[in-house]
């Protein structure tokens, strides 16, 4: 409830926090202002100002760490936090394109989290972020607060970060789910609690009669017995609303009904007159009466100020005064003296939002639009001339938009306002606030008159095209569709409609209408003169491949890095459409089409110059070559792509290039060190707002930790758990299924089958079924569940198809399938399984030639199983030993354990129990080091039953082997 003292209580807490050595950062949302992220920007700007003025320790360290953490994206964040560049000692740069990233809003969330992460890491004292009036918070600000809470405020977090928010009780949702759904902030809190966040709700109600008497007794320095009659009257008049109580006491003092008696040396009052005084039931009406007692010029100034919300910059007031021909500055000083306003170095602030509301109610409802419009028209010319004051620009646009197009009679004025909104939208987009930008553009379009496409085509196209961009960014697919239809209908050239059409294709993918997106994308490519071949046969692919190879053979590495830039805007859009089609083809496993899309992007880059999309094209091409066995050349082009993103600044695809390219590095460089590049891919993707690629990179990294045995399985389990939290946090529920499948093997080996998520729906997704069958194959093979293993192997093989891009996990799958195939062959004597095992061995041999470190041990283990299968026992024995020693030297603990175990089975079948026992003992030990408790226990039981007595060696922790997997 308004007026219950929420803000005062929070400010008192702030004083306590500062006096205790902590930091108290504060901001406030305003119902009537549209400045992007105003509250958060105010709080973090306050912190930067404190650092710049040397009010905190470790200033230089914080500055250095912020530069390292934010990199070139510091300028993106500085558009929201104005004091950041000054604190870091950096000069502002000219505003560039509003694009250059995948999702600017997600990028800003990430950068905000990075900012708070750094300042909290270097702060040795608690940091409290206080935001007032969160009932007026925009959705994007709430999302950033949510990310901050999850990153820094969870019980597992090590930083002392606290968040305090105030909102009106009537705005606060109850426990009812419908209320939570309608209130974004309360819905965010409810969601945060599901992540283990500890929250406390403090509800402030009106004060009771006894409390009022205690307060007045202390205020007047009289005993409670003497003040009780006055307190009873005050309570009856105000119903205990603290704001109403304080304002009424001030009013009684001003009117002489409550006065200090020098003769009696105490306060006295006229109970009869106070009791007889007629007061409104609502505090706003009472405040209106209070304001009406001020001089006319003060009332007029307050009415003007109320149009701008809770606070207004001095610069706005100074601009308005001469143009409106109204005295403002001097009357507002009187209002400050009367306690109605507070004045800071930068702005006037109403001492309570109810005072602002009261001043605004003094304007007749039918006149309010005109007042707003006059304010905006006065400010607009100054806002358009002044390029360094976004607040002035947003205020001007907001005021004319509140006035609305109905008050416009002059066509030129309407065009000026439409252009004002266009400029404001661009500034908002630079600050990554696409929701506000969309509103500005929507208002700008509303000020256009009939036949605007004919008479003012350029302005109309810019407004509609940017509005389509914003609609896509905020997920408003309905608006995007409508805007695109208008652009397509009235667009004069194909180039004019390309951007909105591209966004529509992207939205179709996001809406799971992948086939429709492919059809639309191929149609547009045809219109652009770039036919996508219907024939995707192997012969057609080979023809394209030979053409690309012929073009590349004449271009050296240095030439590629210094290649001319692509200048043809149409070709740039063709590259974007092809990259989007590649992703769509992948979702439908149209693998041949993926390869052809890759080759077409390479051709375009070589013929027309390098575009920001070219680095990912060369990454795809490198992966394609590696998949075809040319690892050296594939590695070369991936390294080239890495250099390209640094040289070209291809932020939009940098995360994808690093993430995908790391797979290829794993076929050449030691995998234990190389998988850390996935972290870089994650960070680069987050900085561009590409959450999808960021999570994929995180999944690839965790998979790499598992298959390389770089860390023990408990650490792998924690990494999967963290990834699971991230997928929920970013609402990437599709990837939650992928994570559930990937972590199955880890949980099973740890003996934690009860923690496996078996709720994932795999129907309709060949990709997920493929991975699920592989993990089942691996686990059933490892635990000797051979009947189930054979079924899983058959299902896996039935879904296995050609690979357009080789992932590191593909080598792991080939390795396990090869081992399982040799085992199945020995059991069933079906030649097809022996052939599959030999194919896996040949693949491993090829990879081992490029990286002995990663694949030599695996190759010799496959050779051992091959020799074992066709009866060459001496060669098999030698190969087992080489596999074991190589895996040990190359730090593949899991492979070493598996090689020891398979050697144990081999020698056991030869009747050499002592030798077999020694290998099983080593396998048991290595599985234990890796953390595979369930596997170690399973092997222990096998040895007890088949070789040694029950006391042969100590049993591991008691965890059960698997009964089933996915």
N, C-alpha and C positions, 0 to 999 in steps of 0.2 A: 504494500500500500504506500502511496506517495506521502511524504511528510513524516514518516515514522522514525527517521534518524539513521537510515542505512548508511548514507554517505558520511555522516559525522562519525559513526562508529568505525567505519573503515579507515577514516583519516586518523582517528585515535590509535588504531592498530598500527598504522603507518608510522606515527610518531614513536610508538613503542619499539617497532622494528628497527628504526634508524638509531634510536638511543641505545639499542642493544647491539649495535654494530652491523646491522643488516642493510640491504638495499631494498628500497620500496619504489617500484616503478609504477606509474599510474596513467591511465587514459580513460576517456569517456566517449561513449557513443551518443549520437544526437539524432532524434527522430527526423529532423527536417533537412539535415545536410547529407550530401552524397560524396563527400571527399573519400576516396578509396582507403579502406583500412585505417580510418582516422584515429581510432582509439589505440590500436597497436602501434601505429606510426608515432603517435605522441609519446607513448611509453618508452619505446626504444630510442627515439630521438633524445628524450630526456637522459637516457643512460649514456649515449654518445657525447652529449654535452657535458655530463659529469666527468667522463673520461678525459675529454678535451681540456677541461678546466683543472684536471689533476685532483679530482675529489676522491679517486679510488687508487688503490695500489695496482701494480702490475700493468700499468697503462701500455707501456711499450710492448710487453709480451702479448697482450690482448690484441693490439693492432697488428703485430706480425702474424699471429695465428689466424686472425680474421682474413688477412690478405691471402694466406696459404689455403684456408678452407674455402673461401669464396672464389678465388681466382679472378678471371675476367668477368664473372657474373656479379662482382661487387657493384658494378654500375647498374645492373638490373635491380638489385636490392636498394641501392641509393635513391632510386626514384620513389621508393616508399618511405625510406628513413632518411630524411633530408640532411641530417647532421653527420651521416656516416662518412662521406667523402672528406669533410673537413677534419674529422677526428683522425682518419687514416692518412691525411696529408696528400690526398689525390686530387687532381684537377678534374672538373666536370668535362665530359665529352659531349659532342653534338648528338642529339637524339637520332638514332638510326632507325632501321626498320623495326616495326613492332612484331616481326616474325622472328625466324632464326631459332625456333625451338618447337618441340612437339606440342607441349601443353604449358602455356605460360603460367597458368594458375597453380598447377602442381609444382612447377619450378619454383614459384614464389614460396609455397609452403615449405619446400625443402630448404631454400635459402634462409628463411626465417628460423627454421629449426637449427640449421647450422650456426646461425648467429647466436641464438640463445645457448646452444651447446657449448660454443667457445667461451662465452662470457661466464657461464656457470662453471665451466671447468677450471677457469683461472680465478674465480671468486672464492675466497676462503670463508665467506660469510653467506648466510642464506639470502636468496633473492626472492622477493615477493612481487608478482605481477598483479596489480589491482586494476580491474576494468569496471567502470561504473555504467549503469543503465544498459546492461547487455540485452534487455528486451528489444532494443533498437539495433542490435548487431546484424550485419549482413551475413549471408550464408558463408561467404568465402572467409571472413574473419573468424567465424565459428569453426570452420574446418581447420584453419591454422592453429587456433587455440587447442583443438582436439589433437592435432599432430604434436604440439608442444607438450601436452599432458602425457601422451603415450610415450614420447621419447624421453622426457625428463622427470615425470612425476610418478611413474610406477614404483611399487614397493621395491623392485629389484634395482632401481636406479640409484646411483651413488651420489648424485648431485642434490644440493639443498635448494630445490626449486618449489615454490608454492604459488598457487593461483587463487586469487580472491575476486569474486564477482558479486555485483549488486544488481538486483532487478526488482521491479514492483511485484508485490505478492499477487495482485490480480492477473499479472502476466505469467506467473509461474504455474506450470502444468501440475496437475494432480497425479496420482498414481495410475489414472486411467490411460490406457494405451493410446486412445484417440487424441487426448490432450497432448501427450508426448509427441505424437506424430505431427501435430499442428504447430508445435513450438520447437524450432530448430535447436535452441540452446539446451532445453531440457532433454530433448532427444539425444543430443551430444553427450550430456552428463550420464544419461542412462546407458549409452553405448560404452562410455569410458569405464563405467563400473564393471561391465562384462570383461574388461581387460585387466581387472584386478586393481583398478584405481580406487583409492580411498577418498571419499567425499563427505563433507559435513554440511548440512543445511541448517541455517539459523534463520528462523522466521521472527520478524519484529512486528509486534502488534501495537495498537494504541495503548498508552499508559493509563493505569487505573487511577481512581480518585485519591487513594492513599499516596501513590507515587507522586502525583501532582502536588499534593500538600507538602510532601518532603522536599520537593524541588523548590517550591515557592518559599517554604520556610528557610531553606538555605540561602536562597537568592536575596530575601529581604532581611535576613539575620534576625528572625523572630521565631518564637517557639511554635511548634506545630499546632498547639491549642489555639493560638491567636490567629493563625493564617487559615485555619480550617474553613471558616465561612467563605472567604475569598476563593479558596481552592474549590469548594463545592460549586460556586457560581461558574468558575472557569471551566470545570469539568462538564457542567451541564451545557455550556455554550459550545464547546469544542469536541466533546465526546472523546477527549484524551489524545487527539492528534497532535504530536509534538510540534509540528510546524505551525499549526493553528494556534496552539498554546503560546508559543514564543511571539508570533506576530500580534496576537491579541494583547499580550502584556506590553509590547512596545507601543501599540496603539493607545492603550490606557494611560501609559506614561506620557505620551505626546499630548493627550487631551486633558491631562491633569486629574484624571479620575484615580490614578495611582501616583502618589507624590511623596516626597521626603519632607517631613515636618521638622524644621529646625527647632521649634519650640519643644516638641515632644521627643526630639532626637531619635526618631524611628519613622518607618514607612507607615502611611495611612491611606485609606481608600474609602470611597463612597459606595457602600454595598447596594444601596437602593438604586442609584443611577446606573451602576454597572449591571445590576440585575434587570433593570428596565430597558437596557439598550438592546435594540433589535439587530440581530446578526444573521447572516445567511447560514444555511446548513453546510455549504461547501466552502472549503478554504480558498478555492480559486475566486469565487464571487467576493469573498472577504478581501482578497488581495486586490481585486479590481477596484473595490471601494478605497483601499489604501492608496493605490496609484492615482485615483481620481482626486485625491486631496493634494497631489503635487501640482506645481505650476503647470500651465498649459504647454509651455515649450518642453518641459520634462516628460509630460504625458506623450506628446507627439514624438519625441526622440525614442522613447521606449517602444512605441508602436512600430516605428521603423526598424529598430533593433530586433524586435521579436520575430520579424519576418525571416530572419537568418538563423533562428534556432537558439541553442543554449549559449553559444559564444560567437563573437564576431570580431574579425581582425580590425585593428586600428586603421589599416590601409583602406579597407572597405568604407569605413565611416568617413575617413578624410576625403575619399573620392565622391561619396554621396552628398556631403554637405553643400558644396557649391552648386552641384548640378540640380539638386532637388530644391535649392533655395530655402533650406530649412536649417535653423541652428541645431546642431547635433552634439558637437564635442562638449561645449560648456554645459548644456542641460544634462548630459550623461555624467559629467563630473558631480553634479548635484545628486543624481541618482546613486552614485557611488557613495557619497557622503551619507545618504539616507539609508544605506545598507541594502538597497535593492540590487545593486550590481557590485561585482568585484573587478578590479582593473589590474592586469598584469602588463609586462613589457610589450606583449604582442597583441592582446585582445581584451575586449570587455566580456565578462561572463556573468550571466544571471545567477544570483546567489542560490536560487532553487529553480528547478524546471517549472514549478507551479507559478512562479513569478513571471516567467516567460509566457506561460500559457495564459495567465491573467492579462498581460499586456496585449497579447495577440487577440484575445476575445474582445478587446475594446475596439477593434476594427470591425465594422459591419460585415457580415458574411458576404453580402453582394458586392462589397468593395475590395475584398481581399485579393482577388485575381488581378485587379487593376494595380493595386499597391505592389504586388510581386513583379508584375510586368514592368512598371516604371523603374523599380530598382534594377531589374536586369538590363533594361535598355540603357540606363545610365552607365552601368558597369561594363557593358559589352565592348564598346570601342577600346577602353583601357585594357580589358582582359585580352583582346586579340593583339594589341600592340605589345603587351608585356609578356614575353615568352618564358620568364623565369619565375612566375608566380602562378602555380597551378591552382591554389586555393581561390584566387580572384577569378580565374577562368571558370572553375566549377561553380562558384557562387553565382556568377552572372548567368550561366546556362541554367542552373537550378531555378533561379528567380523567374526567368522568362518562361521556363517550362511550367512552373506553377501558375503563371498567368494564363498560359494556353493559347492556342491559335485563334480562339474565338474573338480575342480583343484586337487582332491584327486586321487592319484595313489596307495597308500599303503592301504591294507585292514585293517591293525591294526590301522592306523590313522583314518580311517572311523569309526571303532568301538569306538575308544577313543572319537571322536566328538559326536557320537550318545549317549554315556554315559554321556558326558558333558551336552548335551541338556536334558537328563533325570534328572540329578541332578538340573539343572537350573529350570526345570519345577516343580520339587518338592518344591523348595524354593519359586517359584512364587505362587504355590498353598497354601503354608503356609501363604502367604501374601494375600490370597483370590483373586489373580489375575489370574483367570482361562483362560482369553483370551490370555494373554501372555504365560501362561503355554502351552496352546494348540498350539501356534505357535512354541515354543521350541520343543515340541514333534513331530510336523509335520516335522520340519527340521531334528530332530533326525532320524525319519523314512526314510527320503530321503537319509541319509548317509549310510543306510544299503544296502548291495549288494545282488545279486541274491542268492536264496536258504538260505536266512538269517534265516527263520523259522527252517530249518534243522540244519544249522551249529551254530546258536547263538540263540537258542530257548528262553532261560531265558531273555536275553536283549530284544528280539523282543516282548515277551509277556508283559514285564513291560512297554515298550513304547506304545504298542497298547492299553493295558488295562487302563493306565493313560490317554491316548488320548481320550478314550471313556468316561471316567469320566469327563474330561474337556468339551468335546462336549456336554454332557448332561447338564452340569452346565451353558453353554452359550447358550443353546437352539438350537444348530446345530444338529437337528435330522437326517439330511441327512448324515452328517459325522459319527454320532453315528451308524447309520444303516450299513454303509460301514465297519467301524472298527469292529463292532460286527460280521459281516459276515466273516471277515478275522480270527478273534479269534476263532469262532466256527469251521471254516474250518480247521485251523491248530492246535487248542488246543489239547493237548495230554490227558488231564483228564477233567472230568466234573467240578472239582473244579476250573480249570483254566478259564473256560468260564462263571462261575457263576456271577461275578461282572458285566460284560458287558451285560449279559442277563437280569440281574435285572434292570439295567439302561434302557434297551430297553423296558421292561415292564412298567417302570415308565413313559417313554416318550410316550407310547401308551395312557396312561391315560391323560397326558397333551395334547395330540392331539385329545382328545374326542373319541378315539377308545377303549372304556372301555371294550366292550365284547371281543375284540381281546386280550386285556391285561389279562383278566381273563382266557381265553383259554390258553394263553402262560404261565401264572403263574401256573395254575393247572398242565400243562404238565411238567414243570420244577420240581414241587414238586414230581410228580410221578417218575421222573428220580432220584430224591434224596431219593427215598424210602419212601416218605410221601404222601400216597394217600389221596386226598381230596374226601370225600364221595359224590357219585352221589345222594344217597338217603338222602335228607335233611328233611325228615318227622319229625313230632313231636316225634314219638317213637324213631327214631334214635338219635335225639337231647337229649332226656331224658336218653338214654343209655350212651351217652358221659358225660352228666352232672353228673350222678351217679358215673361214674368212677372217675371224677375229685374230687367230694366231698369225695369219699373214700380215695383218695390219700392225700387230704388236712387235713383230720381229724386226721392224725398222725403227722402233722407238726404244731408246735406252732409259734407264732409271732416272737419270738427271733430267732428261727431256720430259718424262712424265710428270715429275715434280714441278717443273717450270712450264708446264703446258699452258696454253692460253685459256682464259676463262670463257665459259659459255655465255654469249651475249644475247642470243636469240631467245626471247622470253617464251616463245611457243615451244622450243625444244626443251627449255627448262621445265615447263609444265609436262611435257611428254615424259621426261625422266621421273617426275613425281608420280605420274600415273602408273608407269611401269613398276616403280618401287612398291606402290600400293597394291598393284596386281600380284606381285611376287608374294606378298603376305597373304592375299586372298587365295592364291593357288596353294599355298602351304596348308591353309586351313582345310582345304578339300583334297589334300594329298595329290594335287595335279603336278607331279614332280617334273615331268617333261616340260610342261609350260613354265615352271620355275626356272629351269635351265635356259630356255630360250629367252625369257625376260631378262635374265642376267646378261646374256650375250648381246641383246639389243641395247642395253644400257651402256655396255662397253663400246659398242660401235658408235653410238651417239656421242659419247665423251671424246672419242678419237677424231670424229668427223667435225664436231661443232664446238669442242672445248669442254673443260671440266666444270661441272655444276656442283652445288653443295651435296647432291645425291651421289656423285661419282665415287667417293671413297667407299660407300657401302656396295656399289656395283663391283669394284675391284676386290672387295672382301668376299662377296658371293663367288666371283670368278676364281679366286684362290681356293675357296672351298670346293668348287666344282672340279678343279684340277686335281686336288688332293684325293677327292672321291674316285677319280679315274686313275689314280696311282702315281701322278706326277707331283710328289710331295715337295720337291725342291722348288719347282716353279710356283706352286700354290703358296708356299711359304714366302717366296719373294714378293708376290703381289699383295699378300696380307700385310707384310712389313711396309710395303709401299703405301697401303691404305692408311696405316697408322701415321705415317709421316704427312700424308695428305690432310688429315683432319687437323693436325697442328698447324700446317701451312695455310690451309684455306679457311680455318675457323668454322668447320662444318658442325656447329653445335647440335643441329637437328638430328644427325645420324651418328654422332661420336660414340654414344653409349652402345649403339648397335654394332658399330665397327669394332670397338674394343672387345665387346662380349663375344661376338661371332668369331672375330679374328683369333681370340685366345684359344679356341678349339684347335685351330691350325697350329698354333705355337706348341700345343701339347703333343703334336706329332713330330716335333723336332727338338724342343728344349725340355729339360727335366721338369716333369709335371708337378712335383711338389713345390717348386718355386713358381712355375708358370701360372698355376691356378689363382694366385693372388691378383693377377690381372683382371679376373672377373670382378674383384672389388672396384677396380678403377672403372670398369664398364658400368657397374651399378651407380657409382657416384656421378659419372658423366651423364648417364641417362636421367638421373634425378635432377641434375642441373638444367636439363632441357625439358623437364616435366614429363618424361616418358616413363611412367610408372610401370607399364607393361614390361619393357625391356629391362628396367631396373630389377624387377622381381625375377625375371628369367635369369639374369646374370647371377642373382643371389642363389637361385636354385642350382645353376651350373656349378657355382663355387662349392656349394654344400655337397653336391654329387661328387665333385672332384676330391673333396676331403675324404669321402667314403672310399672311393675306388683307389686313391693313392695311399690310403692309410697314413696320411700326414699327421693326423691326430687320432686319439682313441675314440671309440664309438660313443662314449658319453658326451664328448664334445660335439660329435656329429649330430647326436640327438638334440642337443641344445640349439645347434645351428638350424636344424629343421623346425624346432619349436618356435624359434625367433622368426623364421620365414613364414610359418603358419600365422603368427600374430600379424605380420606385415600384410599378408594377403587379405586377412579380415579387415585390417585397418584401412587399406586402400580399396576395399570392396571388389577385389579381383577374385570372385568366387570360382571362376573357371580354373584358375591356377591353384586354388585350394585342393581340387581333385588331383592335380598333378603332384602337389606336395605330399598328399596322403599316399599316393602310389610310391613315390620316391623314398619316403621314410619307412616303408614297410620292412625292407631288408634290415635296416638299422635296428628297429624295435624288436624284430624277430631274433636277431643275433644276440641282442641284449637280454632276451627272455622276457620282453615286455609286450607280449601279444595282446594283453588286455587294453593297451593304449592305442592299438592300431584303429584308425578310422575306417570302418567298413561301410560307411553310409554313402560313399561316392557312387554316383550314377554313371556307369561307363557305357550305357547303351547309346548308340548313335555316334560315338567318338572312336573311330578306328585307331587314332593316335594313342588315346588313353588305354584302350584295350591292348594295344601292342606293348606298351610299357608294363602294363599289369601282368601280362603273360610272361614277359621277361623276368620280372622280379619273382614270380612264382617258380619259374624254371630254375633260377639261381638258388632260391631257398630250398626247394625240394631236392635239387642236386646236392647241395651242401649237407643236408641232413639225411641223405640216403633214402628219401621217399620216392623210389624209382618209378612206381606205377603212375603217381601223380606227376612226376617229372616228365615222363614220356608224353603224357597228355598235354602238358604245358608247352613242351618243345614243339609239338605238332601245331598247336594253336599259334605259337609265336612265329614259326616258319611260314604258316599260311598268310600271316599279315605282313611279313617282312618283304620289302620291295626295294627297288633301286633307291640310292641315296643321292640327292642333288647337292648336298652339303654335308661334309663329314664332321660329326661331333665327336668329342673325346669319348663320350659314353658309348658310341658305336663300336669303338675298339674293345671296350669292356664286354659289350654284348657278344661280339664275335668270339672273344676269348672263352666266355662261359658256354656259348653254344657249341664251340668246337670241343671243349672238354666233355660236355654232356653227350655230344654226338658219338664220340669214341666209346663212351660208357654204354650208350644204347646199342651201338654196333656189337659190342662184346656180349650183350645180353640177348639181342634178337638176331644177330648175324644178317641184318639187312644192309646191303652195300650202300644204299643211299645215305645212311648215317655215317658210314666211313668216309664217303665222298664229302659230306658236309664238314666233317672234322678236318679233312685235308684242305678244303677251301679256306677254312679259318686259319690253318697253319700257313698257307701261302700268303694270305692277307697280312698275318703277323710278321712273316719274313720280310715282306715289302716295307712295313712300318719300321721294323727293327733296323733296316738299312739306313733309315733316316734318323732314328733315335734308338741306339742300343740301350741307353739308360732306361727308357720307358718300356721297351718291348722285348728285350733279349730274354729276360727271365720267363716271360709268358710264352715266347716262341719255343724255348727248350722244354717247357712243360707240355706244350702241345705235341712236340716231337716225341717226348717220352711216352705220352698216351698213344700216339700213332704206332710207335715201335712195339709197345705193349700189345696193341690190338692185333698186329700181324705177326707177333711171335718173336720179334728180335729183342730178346730180353737183355742181352748185354748192352746194346745201344740204349735201350730204355733206361737201364740202371745209370749209365753215364749221364744221360740227359736229365734225369731227376736231380742228380747231384749238382749239375751245372745250374739248373733252374733254381735250386735252393740257395746256392752260394751267390748267384747273381742277384736274386731278389733281396738277399740280406745286404749285400754291398750297396745296392741301389735303393735301399730303404723302403721296399714294398713289403711291409709286415704281413699284410693279408695274403699276398702271393707266396711268401715264404711259408706261412702256416699251411696253405692249401697244398703246396708242393710237397711238404713233409708228410702230410696226411695221405696224399695219393701214392707217394713212395711207400708208405706203410702198408697200404692195401696191396700194392704190387709185390712187395717182399713177403707179405702174409700168404698170398696165393702161391708163391714159390716155396712155401714151407719154411721160410727163414724167420721164425718167430722172434728171435732175439733182435735181429736187424730191424724187423717190422716194429717191434716194441720201442726201440730207440727212436725211430722216425715218428711214431705216434706221440711219444713223450715230448719231442721237440715241437710237434704240431700243437699239442695241448698247451705247451708253454707260450707259444707265439699267439695262439688264439686268445689266451688270457691277457697277454700284453696289449693286444688290440682292443680288448674289452668285450669280445664275443663270448659272454658267459654261457649262454644257452648252447652254443656250438661246442665250447670246451666241455661242458657237462655231458653233451650227447656223445662226444668222442670218448670221454672217460667211461661211460657206461658200455660202449662198444668194446673197448679194450678189456674191461672187467669180464665181460661175457665171453670173449673170444680168445684172449691171450693170458692175462695176468689174474692173480687172485685179488680179492677185494682190498687188500692192503698194499697193493703195488705202488700206488702214489696217492697223494692227497686229492680228494675231490674238490672241484671248484664250487663256487656259490650255487645253491640249488635253484636253478631256473629251468623251466620245462622247454623241451623242443617243440617246434611248431606243429599244430594240427592242420592248419590251412593258412593261406596267405590272403591275397586281395579278395 
